[in-house]
């Protein structure tokens, strides 16, 4: 669900505002930099979780986890979704550079590329997190009460960020549907 929600949110807001161009380019730039910041913080939270799990004495190592995940058909579905997401990011970049004017601000171009790159890093980290969570139990990894609470808190923060992303995507889709009513008007 995260993949679809984040793609809709990014495509609707970034590509529409960058390719069409709003009245306030500073607003678009601020949106892009806030999206970059959100992706970096979200990635950092996931890496904290993965770091605690990897440093645990009960951790079996990345190779063993990966070797066991390869046998699961659901893992390959997740990898296929990741590949589709990467292709979607490549299409977003291609669309942006084909529709971007030559006189567009260089900061804007860098911001769009950085937003897409941090978004891909965030999604890759989420796939790694899902793979680790599929194999490792948090209760067995966290030997101290502090680490257990930190891991549970990390999962709660990740869940809340995904819910916010989903709500944002639903708002954008609702806004697109109700502001583009001409798409649905069929004359008899």
C-alpha positions as CSV (number, residue, x, y, z in Angstrom):
1,X,0.0,0.0,0.0
2,X,2.9,2.3,0.7
3,X,4.2,2.1,-2.8
4,X,0.9,3.1,-4.4
5,X,0.2,5.9,-1.9
6,X,3.6,7.5,-2.1
7,X,3.6,7.2,-5.9
8,X,0.2,9.0,-6.2
9,X,1.2,11.6,-3.7
10,X,4.5,12.3,-5.5
11,X,3.1,12.2,-9.0
12,X,0.2,14.3,-8.2
13,X,2.0,17.0,-6.4
14,X,5.5,17.2,-7.7
15,X,5.0,16.4,-11.4
16,X,1.9,18.5,-11.7
17,X,3.3,21.5,-10.0
18,X,6.7,21.2,-11.6
19,X,5.5,20.5,-15.2
20,X,2.6,22.9,-15.2
21,X,4.2,25.4,-12.8
22,X,2.3,27.1,-10.0
23,X,2.2,30.8,-9.4
24,X,4.7,30.4,-6.5
25,X,7.8,28.4,-7.4
26,X,9.1,28.9,-3.8
27,X,6.1,26.8,-2.6
28,X,7.1,23.9,-4.8
29,X,10.7,24.1,-3.8
30,X,9.6,24.1,-0.1
31,X,7.4,21.1,-0.7
32,X,10.3,19.2,-2.4
33,X,12.7,20.0,0.4
34,X,10.2,19.0,3.0
35,X,9.6,15.7,1.1
36,X,13.4,15.1,1.0
37,X,13.5,15.8,4.8
38,X,10.6,13.4,5.5
39,X,12.2,10.7,3.4
40,X,15.6,11.1,5.1
41,X,14.1,11.0,8.6
42,X,12.0,8.0,7.7
43,X,15.0,6.2,6.3
44,X,17.0,7.0,9.4
45,X,14.3,5.5,11.6
46,X,14.3,2.3,9.6
47,X,18.1,2.1,9.7
48,X,18.1,2.5,13.5
49,X,15.7,-0.5,13.7
50,X,17.8,-2.5,11.3
51,X,21.0,-1.6,13.1
52,X,19.7,-2.7,16.5
53,X,18.5,-6.0,14.9
54,X,21.9,-6.6,13.2
55,X,23.9,-5.9,16.3
56,X,21.8,-8.3,18.4
57,X,23.6,-11.4,19.7
58,X,20.7,-13.5,18.3
59,X,21.0,-12.1,14.9
60,X,21.8,-14.7,12.3
61,X,23.2,-12.3,9.7
62,X,22.0,-10.7,6.5
63,X,23.1,-13.6,4.3
64,X,21.1,-16.2,6.2
65,X,18.0,-14.0,6.3
66,X,18.3,-13.3,2.5
67,X,18.9,-17.0,1.8
68,X,15.7,-17.9,3.7
69,X,13.7,-15.1,2.1
70,X,14.6,-16.2,-1.4
71,X,12.5,-19.4,-0.9
72,X,9.4,-17.4,-0.1
73,X,7.1,-16.5,-3.0
74,X,5.8,-13.4,-1.1
75,X,9.3,-12.1,-1.0
76,X,9.5,-12.2,-4.8
77,X,6.2,-10.3,-4.9
78,X,7.7,-7.7,-2.7
79,X,10.9,-7.5,-4.9
80,X,8.6,-7.2,-8.0
81,X,6.8,-4.3,-6.4
82,X,10.2,-2.7,-5.7
83,X,11.2,-3.1,-9.3
84,X,7.9,-1.5,-10.4
85,X,8.5,1.4,-8.0
86,X,12.0,1.9,-9.4
87,X,10.6,1.9,-12.9
88,X,8.0,4.4,-11.8
89,X,10.8,6.7,-10.4
90,X,12.7,6.4,-13.7
91,X,9.5,7.4,-15.6
92,X,9.1,10.3,-13.2
93,X,12.6,11.5,-13.9
94,X,12.2,11.0,-17.6
95,X,8.8,12.9,-17.6
96,X,10.3,15.7,-15.5
97,X,13.4,16.2,-17.7
98,X,11.3,16.0,-20.9
99,X,8.8,18.6,-19.7
100,X,11.3,20.9,-17.8
101,X,12.1,24.1,-19.6
102,X,15.7,25.0,-20.3
103,X,15.4,28.2,-18.2
104,X,14.1,26.4,-15.1
105,X,15.9,27.0,-11.9
106,X,18.8,24.6,-11.3
107,X,17.9,24.3,-7.6
108,X,14.5,23.0,-8.7
109,X,16.0,20.3,-10.9
110,X,18.4,19.2,-8.1
111,X,15.5,19.2,-5.6
112,X,13.4,16.9,-7.9
113,X,16.3,14.5,-8.5
114,X,17.1,14.5,-4.7
115,X,13.4,13.9,-3.8
116,X,13.2,10.9,-6.1
117,X,16.6,9.5,-5.0
118,X,15.6,9.8,-1.3
119,X,12.3,8.3,-2.0
120,X,13.9,5.3,-3.7
121,X,16.3,4.9,-0.7
122,X,13.4,5.1,1.7
123,X,11.5,2.4,-0.3
124,X,14.5,0.1,-0.5
125,X,15.0,0.5,3.3
126,X,11.3,-0.4,3.8
127,X,11.7,-3.5,1.7
128,X,14.8,-4.5,3.8
129,X,12.8,-3.8,7.0
130,X,9.9,-5.9,5.9
131,X,12.3,-8.8,5.0
132,X,14.0,-8.6,8.4
133,X,10.6,-8.4,10.2
134,X,9.4,-11.4,8.2
135,X,12.3,-13.5,9.6
136,X,13.2,-12.0,13.0
137,X,11.0,-11.6,16.0
138,X,11.5,-8.3,17.9
139,X,11.1,-10.0,21.3
140,X,14.0,-12.3,20.7
141,X,16.3,-9.6,19.3
142,X,15.8,-7.0,22.1
143,X,17.5,-8.4,25.2
144,X,17.1,-5.3,27.3
145,X,13.9,-3.5,28.0
146,X,15.2,-0.3,26.6
147,X,16.0,-1.9,23.2
148,X,12.6,-3.6,23.1
149,X,10.9,-0.2,23.8
150,X,13.1,1.5,21.2
151,X,12.2,-1.2,18.6
152,X,8.5,-1.0,19.3
153,X,8.6,2.8,19.2
154,X,10.4,2.7,15.9
155,X,7.7,0.4,14.5
156,X,5.0,2.7,15.8
157,X,6.6,5.8,14.2
158,X,6.9,3.9,10.9
159,X,3.3,2.9,11.1
160,X,2.2,6.4,11.8
161,X,4.2,7.8,8.9
162,X,2.7,5.2,6.6
163,X,-0.8,6.2,7.7
164,X,0.0,9.9,7.2
165,X,1.3,9.1,3.7
166,X,-1.9,7.1,2.9
167,X,-4.1,9.9,4.2
168,X,-2.1,12.5,2.1
169,X,-2.5,10.3,-1.0
170,X,-6.3,10.0,-0.4
171,X,-6.6,13.8,0.0
172,X,-4.6,14.4,-3.2
173,X,-6.7,11.8,-5.2
174,X,-9.9,13.4,-3.8
175,X,-8.7,16.8,-4.8
176,X,-7.7,15.7,-8.3
177,X,-11.1,14.0,-8.8
178,X,-13.1,17.0,-7.6
179,X,-11.1,19.7,-9.4
180,X,-11.0,17.8,-12.7
181,X,-14.7,17.1,-13.1
182,X,-14.4,17.7,-16.8
183,X,-12.9,14.2,-17.1
184,X,-16.1,12.6,-15.9
185,X,-18.6,14.7,-17.8
186,X,-19.8,12.6,-20.7
187,X,-22.1,14.3,-23.1
188,X,-24.9,12.2,-24.5
